[in-house]
Amino acid sequence: MAKDEIIFQTIGMIHSPHQELTGMPIQPASAAGVKGTVVVDPAFEEGLKDLDGFSHVILVYYFHQAKLADLLVKPFLDDEKHGVFATRAPRRPNGIGISVVKLLVVEGNMLRVENLDVLDGTPLLDIKPYVPDFDKQEGVRIGWLEQSRGEIDKKMSDNRFID
Amino acid sequence: MAKDEIIFQTIGMIHSPHQELTGMPIQPASAAGVKGTVVVDPAFEEGLKDLDGFSHVILVYYFHQAKLADLLVKPFLDDEKHGVFATRAPRRPNGIGISVVKLLVVEGNMLRVENLDVLDGTPLLDIKPYVPDFDKQEGVRIGWLEQSRGEIDKKMSDNRFID
């Protein structure tokens, strides 16, 4: 199978209080109350029309500080190695990150958001409305993560994915 | 703000019964029971280790048939124009699609999945485990989509995003 290249462009930037890869929340659930802003390039501002009716948005972004890819990783919530596609670790073959955050307000080309687990200065690729009918599943099994569920809301990152 | 280019590579391909952009389910909720396969390039097979413990996965893929971007779109569920970032329409500045599907089984480098709303031959960018603690939100408002909720599970696509 040919490994075709696909070129995307940064459409904005995510600003957060998280300045370092270590000691930051590993997921929105561990970033409760953390506020930040998403600045969309003015060329795309028209695309934000009616977004303010949604309480939560899916931020799609580029893990710009995690350029190496590992196929087996020790995620923050375990000390065993798992396949990278069975984890949300940042060092992936394509460094695409997804976070569902609370949308506080849209002001022009800027979104104020909460529960933000993203590093300051992260390049933004897309914004999608979070829609439970599309995105929410019931009767879910979560494999190796089951044993770590109690830690998710208090776990912070360490230096394991720093190049 | 500089529009930096970010280059990703196809890591596999999604195979589904959906051969045409018209008349296909617009979301996993309207693709109940539709089965398909996700074939990961053998070079990345090791990254699938332990994925079989998860009941649902997030497929991240490239809307390869929707190359033009519109900032205002009429989504399948409405006849009013909304900002593209307030919709899940395929014709986006960066054509990144996200679908949460049911994982039936992992066989080597192949995943059998269900509730598949993706066009046959779609390039795969990433697979992530679906984890309710990370991805599921409560107390959600869904803006303009509220009036269309009853249609989501039976709505099929038409030709509005065909170039």
Interface residues (C-beta under 8 A of the other chain):
Chain A: M1 A2 K3 D4 E5 I6 I7 F8 Q9 T10 I11 G12 M13 Q27 P28 A29 V39 V40 D41 F44 E46 G47 L48 K49 D50 L51 D52 G53 F54 S55 H56 V57 I58 V60 Y62 L71 L72 K81 H82 G83 V84 F85 A86 T87 R88 R92 P93 N94 I96 I98 V100 K102 P123 L125 D126 I127 K128 P129 Y130 V131 P132 D133 F134 D135 K136 Q137 G139 V140 R141 I142 G143 W144 L145 E146 R149 I152 D153
Chain B: M1 A2 K3 D4 E5 I6 I7 F8 Q9 T10 I11 G12 M13 Q27 P28 A29 V39 V40 D41 F44 E46 G47 L48 K49 D50 L51 D52 G53 F54 S55 H56 V57 I58 V60 Y62 L71 L72 K81 H82 G83 V84 F85 A86 T87 R88 R92 P93 N94 I96 I98 V100 K102 P123 L125 D126 I127 K128 P129 Y130 V131 P132 D133 F134 D135 K136 Q137 G139 V140 R141 I142 G143 W144 L145 E146 R149 I152 D153
